[in-house]
């Protein structure tokens, strides 16, 4: 079994909505015929947005740029109208859907890198209100190409669970809303195992780097904002692991939970010598970062001195990390007696 975190179809819809809210490109991965295109289309229609459904396999790399022509003695470019460039559509609310992305040859995938990450081709930006989604089959089908790390780290990867009861139930709800006959729904209920032939092995495309970490953070911020509209707690791990991988995602979410339940920061700053030091390392890191956020404005030096008096009680590795950031935020702290004593004691 692959180490990716999978989602059922109903969770996939919510993941895509969060990704669009965060303006993070999302990639749906699954076997052929499992509603990837339909879900993207229905979500777009529900928002009353326009969809640009593009198959990169139909184009050459130069097609993305447009047609070159002479203008005023220089070579200019006429952009294609099948991409939602701002100069053509303005601030149009739309979705750019790059379906069957991994069937495009690597050269074409590489050409699309700027489009996915920078939302532009050359100097032509997409509509500011355009959102991107991709779909592919990955290792579930033949004649596909693996993504380069450059491509894989430009999107959040969402892997469809084909076999579980939750996927069966979400498909049944979808089928009931889309005029699938009761006979076919009954057949699917009765012979569900023949629809998927077991669990699917996925190649994990997620990688932890600075870019994907920021994407994961933006997705969690969007979850916080949209938590009142629909349930998000069960899609946090799929969203974050789809950016940075399952292991790092588990660690990040643990720190995030610790950060949400931190002890009173004002109380720590008021009594730094006696404030409780958390027992969990993730909580210590979260508390340290929260304290450092307070170093600003006219009282930066006073807050920094209080942080030093608390940080000298922390494990040396965590204290050192905090002091590196503290000296950047408040350079004058290097003259503090407690800081100098700790540095001398720890050869820092």
BELKARA-V361829 format. One record per residue. N is the residue number from 1. OMEGA is omega in whole degrees, 0 to 359 (none if undefined). NEAR is the number of other ideal C-beta (glycine too) atoms within 12 Angstrom. D_LAST is the distance of its C-alpha to the last C-alpha in Angstrom with 2 decimals. Layout:
((N/OMEGA/NEAR/D_LAST) (N/OMEGA/NEAR/D_LAST))
//
This chain:
((1/179/15/45.15) (2/187/23/42.60) (3/181/19/39.30) (4/175/32/39.97) (5/184/37/40.72) (6/178/38/44.33) (7/172/41/46.27) (8/188/35/49.93) (9/180/37/51.98) (10/176/29/51.72) (11/179/35/47.92) (12/179/46/47.93) (13/181/36/49.78) (14/177/34/47.25) (15/180/48/44.31) (16/179/48/46.01) (17/177/36/46.65) (18/180/44/42.97) (19/178/43/42.01) (20/178/34/44.55) (21/180/28/43.31) (22/184/32/39.75) (23/176/28/41.20) (24/178/41/39.57) (25/180/43/41.87) (26/178/49/42.96) (27/176/46/44.49) (28/178/49/47.07) (29/179/47/47.40) (30/179/37/50.41) (31/175/32/53.67) (32/175/26/56.50) (33/182/17/58.63) (34/165/36/56.17) (35/179/32/56.43) (36/180/40/53.39) (37/182/29/55.52) (38/181/28/57.57) (39/179/38/54.64) (40/181/39/53.21) (41/182/26/56.70) (42/177/24/57.45) (43/179/32/54.21) (44/179/29/54.95) (45/180/16/58.53) (46/178/17/57.51) (47/184/21/55.42) (48/175/12/58.32) (49/175/26/56.12) (50/177/23/57.29) (51/171/31/56.15) (52/185/32/55.79) (53/187/26/56.23) (54/170/33/55.23) (55/183/23/55.57) (56/179/37/53.60) (57/181/23/55.77) (58/188/17/58.61) (59/171/25/56.92) (60/180/17/55.74) (61/182/20/52.32) (62/182/16/54.06) (63/181/27/55.81) (64/182/35/52.72) (65/183/26/52.70) (66/184/25/56.42) (67/179/17/59.30) (68/177/15/59.00) (69/181/12/61.77) (70/178/11/62.57) (71/179/11/62.14) (72/175/7/62.77) (73/177/6/62.33) (74/180/9/59.00) (75/178/13/58.10) (76/185/17/57.22) (77/170/22/56.74) (78/184/18/58.77) (79/177/27/56.48) (80/180/24/57.79) (81/177/14/59.11) (82/170/24/57.97) (83/186/36/54.37) (84/177/37/53.62) (85/183/33/52.46) (86/182/22/52.07) (87/179/23/54.58) (88/188/22/57.18) (89/183/25/56.62) (90/181/17/54.62) (91/182/16/52.41) (92/173/24/54.23) (93/186/22/52.86) (94/177/34/52.99) (95/173/41/51.48) (96/185/41/50.98) (97/178/40/51.55) (98/184/44/50.77) (99/179/32/52.73) (100/186/32/52.72) (101/184/45/49.59) (102/170/42/48.86) (103/174/27/52.43) (104/181/35/51.71) (105/184/22/50.91) (106/180/21/47.33) (107/179/19/48.36) (108/175/29/49.60) (109/180/36/46.52) (110/179/23/44.37) (111/182/26/46.61) (112/184/41/46.00) (113/180/32/42.19) (114/179/23/42.29) (115/184/40/44.85) (116/185/40/42.73) (117/186/25/39.33) (118/178/18/40.34) (119/179/28/43.73) (120/169/27/45.52) (121/189/30/47.33) (122/182/20/46.83) (123/181/15/47.00) (124/179/26/49.03) (125/171/24/47.20) (126/173/35/48.59) (127/178/28/49.85) (128/181/18/47.00) (129/177/23/48.51) (130/176/34/48.70) (131/185/39/46.89) (132/172/42/46.38) (133/179/44/47.14) (134/176/45/47.62) (135/179/46/49.42) (136/181/45/49.72) (137/179/33/50.84) (138/183/38/48.04) (139/180/24/48.78) (140/183/30/51.60) (141/181/21/54.05) (142/175/12/54.97) (143/174/16/54.80) (144/181/25/51.40) (145/177/27/48.43) (146/178/22/44.83) (147/171/33/42.48) (148/178/21/39.91) (149/178/18/36.29) (150/179/22/36.68) (151/185/35/39.59) (152/183/38/38.28) (153/176/32/35.12) (154/186/37/37.29) (155/173/45/38.90) (156/186/51/38.81) (157/181/52/40.77) (158/187/49/43.25) (159/185/46/45.05) (160/173/45/48.48) (161/184/34/49.41) (162/195/37/52.99) (163/192/25/53.97) (164/176/24/53.04) (165/180/16/55.45) (166/175/22/53.41) (167/177/32/53.99) (168/181/28/57.67) (169/180/21/57.91) (170/176/28/56.21) (171/179/35/58.52) (172/178/27/61.51) (173/179/20/60.59) (174/182/25/60.19) (175/179/25/63.50) (176/180/18/65.30) (177/188/17/64.27) (178/170/19/65.26) (179/171/10/68.83) (180/188/20/68.21) (181/178/12/71.30) (182/179/13/71.33) (183/179/11/72.65) (184/178/18/69.63) (185/178/23/67.25) (186/178/15/69.10) (187/179/16/68.90) (188/179/26/65.12) (189/185/21/64.79) (190/187/14/67.01) (191/185/14/65.62) (192/184/23/62.00) (193/180/16/60.75) (194/178/14/62.79) (195/187/25/61.05) (196/178/27/57.65) (197/175/14/58.29) (198/182/16/55.12) (199/183/20/51.46) (200/174/29/50.00) (201/179/21/47.29) (202/167/36/44.95) (203/180/24/42.48) (204/181/30/39.20) (205/185/37/38.56) (206/178/41/35.45) (207/176/32/32.07) (208/169/27/28.62) (209/185/19/27.24) (210/181/13/26.24) (211/182/28/29.94) (212/177/35/31.15) (213/178/24/28.39) (214/178/24/29.66) (215/180/40/33.21) (216/180/43/32.52) (217/178/28/31.04) (218/179/27/34.12) (219/179/46/36.41) (220/175/37/34.97) (221/178/23/35.36) (222/176/33/38.95) (223/179/34/39.49) (224/183/21/38.53) (225/186/17/40.98) (226/183/26/43.75) (227/178/19/43.45) (228/182/9/46.45) (229/178/14/48.60) (230/183/21/48.22) (231/180/18/46.24) (232/187/29/42.79) (233/182/20/40.96) (234/178/21/42.56) (235/179/37/41.61) (236/180/37/37.92) (237/177/37/36.93) (238/181/42/39.39) (239/183/47/38.21) (240/179/45/34.47) (241/176/39/34.95) (242/176/47/37.34) (243/191/47/34.48) (244/180/37/31.43) (245/188/31/33.05) (246/182/29/33.84) (247/177/20/30.69) (248/180/25/28.22) (249/179/37/30.87) (250/180/23/31.04) (251/180/25/27.29) (252/181/33/27.31) (253/176/32/30.39) (254/178/23/28.91) (255/180/31/25.98) (256/177/30/28.59) (257/178/20/30.76) (258/180/25/27.94) (259/182/28/27.22) (260/183/18/30.93) (261/182/17/31.05) (262/172/28/27.95) (263/184/25/28.30) (264/182/15/29.09) (265/179/26/26.20) (266/179/16/27.86) (267/178/17/28.00) (268/180/31/24.29) (269/180/29/23.63) (270/182/18/26.40) (271/186/17/25.08) (272/182/29/21.34) (273/184/18/21.16) (274/180/12/24.07) (275/183/26/24.18) (276/173/19/24.54) (277/182/24/21.69) (278/180/26/23.47) (279/180/12/24.16) (280/181/20/24.05) (281/180/20/20.86) (282/179/25/22.70) (283/179/26/23.44) (284/178/33/19.87) (285/181/30/18.94) (286/180/30/22.15) (287/179/39/21.55) (288/180/39/18.09) (289/179/27/19.74) (290/177/30/22.70) (291/181/41/20.75) (292/179/34/19.03) (293/181/22/22.59) (294/183/28/23.53) (295/181/34/21.39) (296/175/15/24.24) (297/187/13/26.97) (298/182/9/27.51) (299/183/15/25.61) (300/183/23/22.35) (301/180/23/20.48) (302/178/22/22.06) (303/180/31/21.26) (304/179/36/17.59) (305/178/29/17.41) (306/178/33/19.22) (307/178/42/16.96) (308/182/38/13.92) (309/175/30/16.21) (310/188/40/17.06) (311/179/45/13.80) (312/178/32/12.29) (313/183/26/15.25) (314/171/31/14.48) (315/189/20/13.39) (316/182/19/9.65) (317/180/17/10.34) (318/178/30/12.38) (319/180/31/10.32) (320/178/23/7.48) (321/179/22/10.64) (322/181/38/12.15) (323/177/36/9.65) (324/179/21/9.93) (325/182/24/13.62) (326/180/40/13.73) (327/175/27/12.57) (328/181/17/15.29) (329/181/25/17.83) (330/185/30/17.24) (331/184/18/15.55) (332/181/18/16.52) (333/180/33/14.25) (334/177/23/11.56) (335/181/16/14.09) (336/185/27/14.30) (337/180/15/14.21) (338/177/27/13.00) (339/181/34/10.03) (340/179/18/9.21) (341/179/14/10.04) (342/180/28/7.88) (343/181/25/4.62) (344/181/12/6.64) (345/186/14/7.89) (346/179/19/5.33) (347/184/8/3.78) (348/none/22/0.00))
//
